[in-house]
Amino acid sequence: MTTIKNYLSLVKFSHTIFAMPFALIGFFVAVLQSSNSTWNLNKAIGLGNDATNFVFWQSHLFKFILVIICMVTARSAAMAFNRYLDRNFDAQNPRTAIREIPAGIIGASSALRFTILNCLLFIAATYFINPICFYLSPVALFVILFYSFTKRFTALCHLVLGLGLSLAPIGAYLAVTGQFAVLPVLFSFTVLFWVSGFDIIFALQDEAFDRSQGLHSIPAALGTAKALRVSEVLHLLSAACVIAAGFYGSFGWLYWVGTAGFCGMLIYQHSIVKPSDLSRVNIAFMTANGIASVVFAVFVIADLFL
């Protein structure tokens, strides 16, 4: 149990809360579109016609499980690889010196083997989903693993991280339908700008360290105040995308309640992080964004089925 706990800590498993809800949104949007019928919540949870329920679960439950496996393994691979690649920098940074590899809790070679194992499990899961997901799996892995290199040469590393997590809704949609569509792409852009914006806020903690080590980030390049302005612009773009998705998908009032909650959390995190006060960065990063994604997904999925 201790070993499992250490690896869960290595990959910050709790941070799965950021992209997973959007993967669920992409999945259920696809389920409704691919079923070519109007579902309601009673049918989805087993209170409708038995034959209808059986067909629903038989068709989609296995893919749902595979999508969850893909989300967990892809993110675990990305985080473990990031920790492996950054281990020397982490050891020098007081904030990150307690992480598992520099602290000697998990060996570097073990972290690399864990990365490879999760990559293989991810590819295997996509094989059982459909051909397009399988063929695109190396592309997805390249994006999420490549992020770990970007801080060494570009301040746009935050956007690459956002791109990696933005694959969640479109990937889940592809798992069900096998094709691209505008609506999941709008959700992917929502994630891209949202994650990029809050990663800039998180990176404020390491502004001085990054500069001292020649690492690149928007805070290191622009300073705290300007970096926060960039984050605000990205979050405005994220809000615009989620609003556009609402109109394009002709969602009902529950969607707009979720949108209000999501946008409210964006506003909240910028209200508690100031250039002169970074004491609540972790609250803005984890709490506000965790609430934003979960609450939004709950209302969107409810809107789909009600």
C-alpha positions in Angstrom: 0.0 0.0 0.0 2.9 2.4 0.8 4.3 1.8 -2.7 1.0 2.5 -4.4 0.6 5.6 -2.3 4.1 6.8 -3.3 3.3 6.4 -7.0 -0.1 8.1 -6.6 1.8 11.0 -5.0 4.4 10.9 -7.7 1.9 11.5 -10.4 -0.3 13.8 -8.3 -3.3 11.5 -8.9 -5.7 14.1 -7.3 -4.9 16.4 -10.2 -6.8 14.1 -12.5 -9.8 16.1 -11.4 -8.9 18.8 -13.9 -9.2 17.0 -17.2 -11.3 13.9 -16.3 -14.6 15.8 -16.1 -14.1 17.2 -19.6 -13.4 13.7 -20.9 -16.7 12.6 -19.4 -18.4 15.6 -21.1 -16.9 14.5 -24.5 -17.9 10.9 -23.9 -21.6 11.6 -23.0 -22.0 14.2 -25.8 -20.8 11.5 -28.2 -23.1 8.8 -26.6 -26.1 11.0 -27.2 -25.1 11.9 -30.8 -24.1 8.4 -31.8 -27.3 6.8 -30.3 -29.3 9.0 -32.7 -32.1 9.2 -30.2 -33.2 11.4 -27.3 -32.3 9.9 -24.0 -33.4 10.9 -20.5 -31.8 10.4 -17.1 -34.2 7.6 -16.1 -33.1 5.4 -19.0 -29.4 6.2 -18.4 -29.5 5.1 -14.8 -31.7 2.0 -15.4 -35.2 3.1 -14.8 -36.4 2.9 -18.3 -37.3 0.1 -20.7 -35.1 -3.0 -19.8 -34.2 -3.7 -23.4 -33.2 -0.1 -24.0 -31.1 0.0 -20.9 -29.3 -3.2 -21.8 -28.4 -1.9 -25.3 -27.2 1.3 -23.8 -24.9 -0.2 -21.3 -23.7 -3.0 -23.6 -22.7 -0.5 -26.3 -21.0 2.0 -24.1 -20.0 0.7 -20.7 -16.9 -1.1 -22.0 -15.7 2.0 -24.0 -16.4 4.1 -20.9 -14.1 1.9 -18.9 -11.4 2.1 -21.6 -11.7 5.9 -21.8 -11.1 6.1 -18.0 -8.1 3.8 -18.4 -6.7 6.0 -21.2 -7.2 9.1 -19.1 -5.4 7.6 -16.0 -2.5 6.0 -17.9 -1.8 8.9 -20.2 -1.8 11.4 -17.3 0.3 9.1 -15.1 2.8 8.6 -17.9 3.0 12.4 -18.5 3.5 13.2 -14.8 6.0 10.4 -14.0 8.0 11.5 -17.1 8.0 15.1 -16.0 9.2 14.1 -12.5 11.9 11.9 -14.1 13.1 14.6 -16.4 13.0 17.4 -13.9 14.5 15.5 -11.0 17.8 17.5 -10.9 15.9 20.8 -11.0 13.5 19.6 -8.4 16.3 18.7 -6.1 17.6 22.3 -6.1 14.2 23.9 -5.7 13.1 24.1 -2.0 9.5 23.9 -3.0 10.0 20.6 -5.0 12.9 19.0 -3.1 10.5 16.9 -1.1 9.1 15.2 -4.3 9.5 11.5 -4.5 12.5 11.2 -6.8 14.8 13.9 -5.3 13.8 12.7 -1.8 14.8 9.2 -2.7 11.4 7.7 -2.1 11.2 6.5 -5.7 14.2 5.8 -7.9 14.6 7.6 -11.2 14.8 4.3 -13.1 11.6 3.1 -11.4 9.8 6.3 -12.4 11.0 5.8 -16.0 9.8 2.2 -16.0 6.5 3.4 -14.6 6.2 5.9 -17.5 6.8 3.2 -20.1 4.3 0.8 -18.5 1.6 3.5 -18.6 2.4 4.4 -22.2 2.0 0.7 -23.2 -1.3 0.4 -21.2 -2.6 3.5 -22.9 -1.8 2.2 -26.4 -3.3 -1.2 -25.5 -6.5 0.5 -24.3 -6.8 2.6 -27.5 -6.4 -0.6 -29.5 -9.6 -2.0 -28.0 -11.5 1.3 -28.5 -11.3 1.8 -32.3 -8.7 2.2 -35.1 -8.6 6.0 -35.1 -7.8 6.2 -31.4 -5.2 3.5 -31.8 -3.5 5.2 -34.8 -3.6 8.6 -33.0 -2.3 7.2 -29.6 1.4 7.9 -30.5 0.5 11.5 -31.4 -1.3 12.0 -28.0 1.7 10.5 -26.1 4.1 12.7 -28.0 2.2 15.8 -27.0 1.8 15.0 -23.3 5.4 13.7 -23.0 6.9 16.5 -25.1 5.6 19.1 -22.6 8.3 18.1 -20.1 11.0 19.3 -22.4 9.4 22.7 -23.3 10.4 24.6 -20.1 14.0 24.3 -21.3 13.5 26.4 -24.4 10.1 28.3 -24.5 8.0 30.3 -22.2 5.0 28.9 -24.1 5.3 25.7 -22.1 2.0 26.5 -20.4 0.2 26.3 -23.7 1.7 22.9 -24.5 0.5 21.6 -21.1 -2.9 23.0 -21.9 -2.8 21.3 -25.3 -2.0 18.0 -23.7 -5.0 18.2 -21.3 -7.2 19.5 -24.1 -7.1 16.1 -25.8 -9.4 14.7 -23.1 -12.8 15.8 -24.5 -12.0 15.2 -28.2 -10.3 11.9 -27.4 -13.3 10.7 -25.4 -15.6 11.8 -28.3 -13.5 10.0 -30.8 -13.6 6.8 -28.7 -17.4 6.7 -29.2 -17.9 8.1 -32.6 -14.6 7.6 -34.4 -14.8 11.1 -35.9 -14.2 14.7 -35.1 -16.9 17.3 -34.5 -17.1 21.0 -33.7 -18.7 20.7 -30.2 -16.0 18.6 -28.6 -13.3 20.7 -30.3 -14.9 23.8 -28.6 -14.6 22.0 -25.3 -11.0 21.1 -26.1 -10.2 24.8 -26.7 -12.0 25.6 -23.4 -9.5 23.2 -21.6 -6.5 24.5 -23.6 -7.0 28.1 -22.5 -8.2 27.2 -19.0 -5.3 25.0 -18.1 -2.7 27.3 -19.7 -4.1 30.2 -17.7 -4.0 28.4 -14.3 -0.6 26.8 -15.0 0.8 30.4 -15.3 -0.7 31.2 -11.9 0.9 28.0 -10.5 4.3 28.9 -12.1 4.4 32.2 -10.2 5.8 30.3 -7.3 9.0 29.4 -9.2 9.6 32.7 -11.0 12.9 33.5 -9.3 14.1 29.8 -9.4 13.3 29.5 -13.1 15.3 32.6 -13.9 18.3 31.4 -11.8 18.3 28.0 -13.7 17.7 29.4 -17.2 14.3 27.8 -17.3 11.5 29.3 -19.4 8.0 30.3 -18.2 5.7 33.3 -18.7 6.3 34.5 -15.2 10.1 34.3 -15.6 9.8 36.1 -19.0 7.4 38.8 -18.1 7.3 39.1 -14.3 4.4 38.5 -12.0 2.1 41.3 -12.9 2.2 40.8 -16.7 2.0 37.0 -16.3 -1.2 37.4 -14.4 -2.6 39.6 -17.2 -1.7 36.9 -19.7 -3.5 34.4 -17.5 -6.5 36.6 -17.4 -6.6 36.8 -21.2 -6.4 33.0 -21.5 -9.2 32.6 -19.1 -11.3 35.1 -21.0 -10.7 33.0 -24.1 -11.7 29.8 -22.1 -14.9 31.5 -21.0 -15.6 32.5 -24.6 -15.2 28.9 -25.8 -17.4 27.5 -23.2 -20.1 30.0 -24.0 -19.7 29.4 -27.7 -20.1 25.6 -27.0 -23.3 26.3 -25.2 -24.9 28.2 -28.1 -23.5 25.8 -30.7 -24.8 22.7 -28.8 -28.2 24.3 -28.1 -27.9 23.4 -24.4 -30.5 24.1 -21.8 -30.5 26.1 -18.6 -28.5 23.5 -16.6 -25.6 24.0 -18.9 -25.7 27.8 -18.3 -25.8 27.3 -14.6 -22.6 25.1 -14.9 -21.1 27.8 -17.2 -21.8 30.4 -14.6 -20.1 28.3 -12.0 -17.1 27.6 -14.2 -16.6 31.3 -15.1 -17.2 32.3 -11.5 -14.3 30.1 -10.4 -12.1 31.7 -13.1 -12.9 35.1 -11.7 -12.5 33.9 -8.1 -8.9 32.6 -8.6 -7.8 35.9 -10.1 -9.4 37.8 -7.2 -7.3 36.0 -4.6 -3.9 36.0 -6.4 -2.3 39.4 -6.7 1.2 40.5 -7.7 1.9 41.5 -4.1 0.3 38.5 -2.6 0.9 34.9 -3.8 0.0 33.2 -0.6 -3.2 31.7 -2.0 -1.8 30.4 -5.3 -2.4 26.8 -4.2 -6.0 27.6 -3.4 -6.5 29.1 -6.8 -4.7 26.2 -8.5 -6.2 23.2 -6.9 -9.4 24.2 -5.1 -10.9 26.7 -7.5 -10.1 24.8 -10.7 -11.1 21.5 -9.2 -14.5 22.9 -8.3 -14.7 24.6 -11.7 -14.3 21.4 -13.7 -16.4 19.1 -11.5 -19.3 21.5 -11.1 -19.3 22.3 -14.8 -19.3 18.6 -15.8 -22.1 17.7 -13.4 -24.4 20.4 -14.8 -23.5 19.7 -18.5 -24.0 16.0 -18.2 -27.3 16.6 -16.3 -28.4 18.9 -19.1 -27.6 16.3 -21.7 -29.8 13.6 -20.0 -32.6 15.7 -18.6 
